[in-house]
Amino acid sequence: MTTNGTALCLAHATDGVVVVSSRTGFSRYALIQRVHGFAVACLLLATSPLAAADGHAALLDRIDAIRRAHGIAAAAVVLVDGDGVLAQRSVGVTDWHSATPVDADTRYKVGSVSKVFTALAIQIAARQGIVALDQPLQQTLANPPWQNRWRATRPLTLAMLLEHSAGWFDMGRAEFDSADPTPLTLPQALALNPASRISQWPPGMHASYSNTGPGVAGYVLEQASGVSFEAFTQRHVFSPLQLHSASFLRDAATRQHLAQGYDSDGRTPIPYWHIAYRPAGGLNITAADMGRFVRFMLNRGSRDGVRVLDPAQIARMEQPRTTLAARHGLPLGYGLGIEATAHHGHVLYTHGGDGDGYLSRFGYSRESGRGYFVVITAFNRRAHAAITAALADWLVAPLPPVAAAPERVLPLKNMQALTGEYQLASTRFARPDWQQQTLRIVLREGRLHTQRPGESARVLIALGDDLFRREDEAIASTVLALDADGSAVLQGAMGNWLRQ
């Protein structure tokens, strides 16, 4: 069957074989099917390349309309599949003052999108036997730069650092304010605020976003490889993937081609942020090179037929493993530098970036084989959300609707064992009152519900012993389970909660 054109097919029987010919405006196909002596007529329907191109152009037009409506200086977007670039466009100017048009060589600071490249570097180093994802780091580092009072039973691993499950708060004020253009080495960055690397809850339990984890992962890679993080990624990540524009430093080429980032008003320039932990947010790159990276992920670790990572290593990057939710079968959450999310019931693999004046995101669908990267040069979350929502719709557009996973009736005693008052178990930023936040799990009309103070109860639809979804969701998004020590834990989009 043709997959790239609308075809009317006429068939005739010849000695029990039906020869079916179809012709589109682009290709000729012959289909041969064995039947039992009767004629066949068929209509093959698919999206033609011209129609697809028109659809891509309409999507790019929509993105540019959002950019112009919000007064954003520039945007770049690239749409890809495993075979190549489907469409790409760079619009606007590098900065309002010079009014120089952006082009294919324009570079953007992509913030936390950097984390996936740090994870790639770690996976490549693991393939070379330099590091091990799940080995306790206290066995390989003489003086680990963190404190973990659970080290005897829950030692830190590289996987935990990359999956945000080390039990750490995010960077503190000293780290966020650091913008030394020298720039700092990673050991110097670690000296800024050791308090941000004290495990506040047991490692390998909850995912709580922290830029510090990937920063320390970069430091571990330096210690294990004997070269700087930037040198390792240049040699083992950027060069094999042919990402010639990529740099974790604001070098001469980056300065020459970097677009200016702006605040939420789209007009106030934001100075370049020399982030202390470059493995967490320091990458500068073109949209075209980001498109090459997304193709690499769609091709499961292969770049134009050259194997860089094993498919199993790519799958590991996409799959959370170190949290309680992951151990209970929830497929969503942070893997290694990638977040698995659900969109209309389909799982997408994505990560966004805030580069202080830039907002970016990549995403792809293994089901549809489509991927994208987009960046805007303004800290305008409303515009960015509208753009990425349109791109997520595009990723799943070829896919059939996902039927909601059927509800399972749980035994009454199992549900009763999970009810009670829960306390917030983790938080991104240290606040004195963070552990005072509570919610209740209540049993009503044979179903469990979550209820925050002052809010209506929301039903949890059971899909299994521990997995639940909301009424407007198709697949599991929440785990509510008893841990090995008997404590009841809720994890998912609402955060991490522990029964008091």
N, C-alpha and C positions, 0 to 999 in steps of 0.2 A: 504494500500500500504506500502511495506517495505521502510524504509528510510535509511537503513544502508547496503544495498547490491544490487548487480545486480541480477535480478531474471527473469528466463523464466517461464511463467505461462501457464498452460493448464487448460481449464475449460470445464465443461459439464453441460448440463441442467438437473435438477432433480426436477420434479414437479414445474416448474417455478422458481426454485432457482438455481443460478449458484454457485457452490462451487469452489473457486479458491485456489489452494495450490501453494506455492512457497517455495523454499529452497535455502538458500545461504550457504556459508561456515560457518556461525556463528549463524543463528537463523532460526526458522521455523515459518511461518506465515500462517494464514488461512483467506481468504477474502470471505465474503458471500455477494452477491449482487443479488437483485431480478430483473429478466428480464422476457422476454416473450417467453420462450420455444426455445431458440436457443443457440448453442454453442458459446463460446467466447475464443479467444486466445489473450494473452497479453504479453507484454514485459515491465517489470518494471526496470527502470534504476535509479540508485542512486549511490552515492559515497560509496564504501565499507570502513569498518574500516581500512583495511590494506592500501588501497589507501590513505585514509586521513592521516594515520600515516606516510606514505612515504612523503606526501606533507608537513606535519609538520616538518619532519626531514630535508627536502630540505630547508625549510624556515630557520630553525635554522642553517643549514650549511651555508646558504647565509649570515646570520648575523655574524657568526664567521669569514667568509672570509673577510667581511668588517672590522671587528675588527683587524684581522691580517694584512690586507693591510695598515691600518693606524697606526700600532704599538701601539695599546692600550692594557694596561696590563690585563684588565678583562672586561667581559660583563656577564650579566645575563638576561634571558628572560623567561617568563612564558606565556603560551597560555591557556586560560580557556573558558569554557562555564558555563551555570548555574548549570550543574551537577557535574563539577569537573575540574581537570587539564587535558588538552589535551596533552600538551608537555611542558617540561621545560629543561633548560640547563644553567649551569654556567661554564664559560670557562676562562682560564687565571690564573693569580696569584694575590694574595692580594697586593703585592708590588714587584717591580723589585729586591730589595735588598735581601729579604728573599726567594723569588721565591716559597712561600707557595701557593699551589693551592687553588683557591676559592672553596667553597662548599655550601651546603644548609644553613649553619649557618652564612655565610658571610653577613655582613650588609653594607648598602650603605646610604650615605646622599642624600636625594632625593629632597632637595631644595623646590621649590614652589609646588611640589606635596603635601607638608604639608597643603596647603590651603584647600584641600578637606576634610581633617580630622578636621580642625578647623570648617568648615561648618557643618560637621557631628555632632560635639560637640554642636554647636549652635542649630541644629535641634533637637537633643536629649533633650537639655535643654528646648527648646520650647515645646516639647511633654510633658515635666514634669511641664510646667507652670512657669519655672524660668525666661525665657526671651520671648520676642515677636518680630518676624522679622520686622514687619512694624510699631511698636510703636515708636513715636519720642523719641529719647534717652534723650533729654533734660528734659523729664518728669520723668526719673528714675535715672539720675545721678545728684548729687548735683552740681558738678563742672566739666562739660564736658571738656575733655582735647583737645579742638579744637576751632577754630573760624569760624563762619558761618554767614555772613551778610544777608543771605537769610533765617535765622532760622524761621522767622514768617510765611513764605509761603512754604518753602522747608526744613523742619527740617531733620536732619540726622537720619537714621535708621540702624539697623544691616544689613538689606538686602543691603543697599547702600554700607556699608563698605565691604561686601563680594563680591558685583558685580562691584567693582571699580568705583562706580558712586557718590562718596562723593564730587567730585570736587577738589581732592587733587593731587598735584605732588607726584612723588614717593619719597622714602627716600632720604635725602640729604647726603653729604659727611660724616658728623659726624656719621650718622647711618650706612652707608656702611662700614666705617672704624672701627666701634666698633667690637671687638673680645674678650671681657673680658671673660676669662675662669671661672670666679667665679661661675655662670654666673650672668648677670644682671636680676633683677626682671623687670616685665613689667612697673611698675611705674618709675623705673630708666631708662628704655629704652625710655619712653615717654619724659623724661627730657632732652634727648640728643639734640633734634631739634624740638621745638614746631612749628617752621615756616613751617614744612612739613605738618601740619594739619590745614592749613588755606584754606578754600574753595576758589578756584580761578575762578570758574564758578558755576552756580547754581547746587546744588546737585540734583540727580535724573534726570539728563538731558543727560550727555555723559558718556560713559564708557572709562576710561583712567587708564591703569594698574598702581597699586600702592601697594607696599608691606606694606605700613603703615596701610591701611584699615583693613586687617585681623589681624594685630598686635593689633590694637585698639579693634577689635572684641573680641580677647582673653582677653584683659583687662576688657571689659564690662562683659564678662562671669565670670571673677574672682569676680568682684564687686557684681554681682547678686547671685552667688552661694556660696560665702564665702570661697571658697577653691582656691588653685592655678590652673592655666590653666593646668599644667602638671598633677596634681592630678585628676582633673575632666576628662581629656581625658583618663587617665589610667583606671579609674574606670568605666566610662560610654561609652567609645569607644573601646579601645584596649581589655579590658577584655571580653565584650560581643561578640566581633568579633573574639576573640581568636587570636589576633595579638601579640603573646608573645614576639616578638623581638622588637616591636615598642617602641621608646623612643624619646622624644623631648630634652633629655639631653644626654651629652656624659658621660654616667655612666660607671661603671666598665665593665659590659657585652658588652656595645657598643665598648669601647676601645679595648677589647679583640678580637672582631670579625670584626671590621671595616676595609674595604679595603681602601687602600691609594688612594687619588684622585690626578690627574696630570693635568698639563697645556695642552694647545693645541698640544704641541709637543709629548705628551704621555710619557715624561721622567722627566720633572721637577716637583717635588712634590709640591703640594699646601697645606699649613698648614690648619688644620681644622678651619672652620669659625664658631665661636660662635656668630651667628647672634643675634642681639639685639631683634628682633621681631621673637621669635621662632614659634609663630602660623603661620607666613608667610613662614618660610623656614628652620625650625630646625629639621625636622624629620629624624631619622635613622631607617632603617627597612630592612628585608630580602626580596628578590624577591618572595619567597614563600608566605610570609604574604601579600605582595602587590597583589598576585594572589587571595588570600582569600578575600581581599577587593573588587576586581573587580567582583568576583562572587557574593558578597553581593549586589553590585549595580545591576547586571544582575537579581538577584532574588528579586529586588524591596524592599530592606530593611529587608530581612530575611536571617539569617545565619543558615543553616542546619535545617530549619523549625522553628527556634526561631525568632519571630518578634522583631526587634530592632527599626525600623522606619516604619511609615506607607508608603505605596506606593505613596500616594499623596505628602509626604514630599520628597521622592526621586525624583519624577517628578518636584517638585519645585526647587530642586537643579540644575536640568538640564535646566531649562527654565529661560532666562533673563526676568525681569519684571520691573526694575526700570528706564530704559532709554527711551528716546523718541522712538528709533527704536523698542524696545520691545512693547511699547504701540501701535505702528502702525503695529504690527503683524510679525515683523522679528523674526524667531525662532533661529537665530544664534547669538553668542556672549557669554558673561560671565554670567553664572548663579551663584549659590552659590558654589564657589570653583571648578567649572567645566566649561569648554568652549565647547559650541556646535559649531561644524564646519561641513563643507560640503566636502565630498570626492566622486567625480563622481556622485554628486547629492544625495548621501545618507548622512544623518545626523549622525555624530559620536560625542561621548561625551569623552572628553579628558582633560588632563592638563600635561604640562611638568614641569621639575624642573632643575635648575642649582644650584648644591650644592657646587660650587667653587672646581672644580676638578672632578665633576661627572655631567653627563647629563642623565636625566631620563624622562620617559613619561609612562602614562597609557592611555588606550583608550578602548572603547567598542561600540558595535552597538546593539541597542535594536532590530533592524530588523533581524540581523543574529544570535543574541544570543551569539556572540563571544566577547572575550575581551583579553587584553594583558597588560603586564608591561615589560619594558626594561630599563636597566641602563648600562652605560659604565663609566669607571673610567678615563676619560680624558675630558677636555674642548674642544672637537673636534666637532664643529657644523656640519661640512660637513659629517663626518661619522654618526653622530646621525641622520641627516636628511635622509640619504640613508636608514638607518635601519628603521626609523619610517614610511617612505614612503612604504617600503615593508610590514610592519605590517598593515598599513591602507588598502593596497590592499587586504591583507588576511582577514581583517574584512568584507569587502564587497564582497569577491569572490563568496559566495553562492547566492548572490542577483541578481535579474534581472536588466538589465540596466534601468536607469531612463531617461525617455523622457523629453526633455527640456520643461519647462512650457510655454504654448502658449503666444504669445505677445498680449497685449491689446492696442487698439488704444485709446489714451487719447484725450479729447477735446483740441483744439488749445489754448483756453484761460487758461486752467489749466496748460499746459506746459509753456506758456508765463509767468505765475505768478511765475514760479520757476527759470527762467533764471537770470543771473547776475553774479557779482563777489562775491566769498565767501572767508572768512578768516578762517584760522585754529582756531578752537574753544577750543581745549584742547591739551595738550602735556604731555608726561610722565615725562620728566625732565625739570626743569626750565632753560630756556635760554633767554637772553635778547631780541632776535629777533624772538621768536617763533610766535608771532602774525602777523609778516610780511609775512608769507607764505600764498599764495592765489591760488585759482583755479577758473575757470569760468564754469558755466553751460550755454551751448549754444544750440540753436534749429536749427537742420539741417535736411532737407528732412523728416520732420514730426517726428523726434525723438530727444530726449534730449541726450546731450553728456557732458562728463566732459573733461576739458582741463587744464592741468598744464602748467605754463610758459615754453616755449621751447620744449614742447612735443606735439605729435599728439592727436587729439580729440579721445575719446573712447565712444562708444555708450552705452547708458543705455536702455535696453529693458524693457518696462513697462509691469508689470504683474497685476497691479491694480492701484488705485489712487496714492498710495505712495510707493509701492514695485517694485523693479527693479532687473534685473540680467544683467550680461555681456553676450556677444555672446558665450563665451566658458563655460558658466555655465548653469546648469539645473534648479536651484531653486533660489529664491530671496536671494540676498546678500547685498542689499543696500536699505536704506530708504531715500527718498527725499520728504520732506513734509513741510507744514506750521504748526508751533506750535500754541498753543492757543492764543499767543499774536500777531500772524501774521508774525513772523519771519520765514524765509525759512532756513531749516536745512538739511544737508546731513550727513548721518551716515552709516558706513559700513567698509569694508576692507580698504578703503582709509583713514579712520580716521573720525574725527568729524569736520564739517565745518558749518559756520554760514554766511548767506548773509550779506554783509556790507550795 
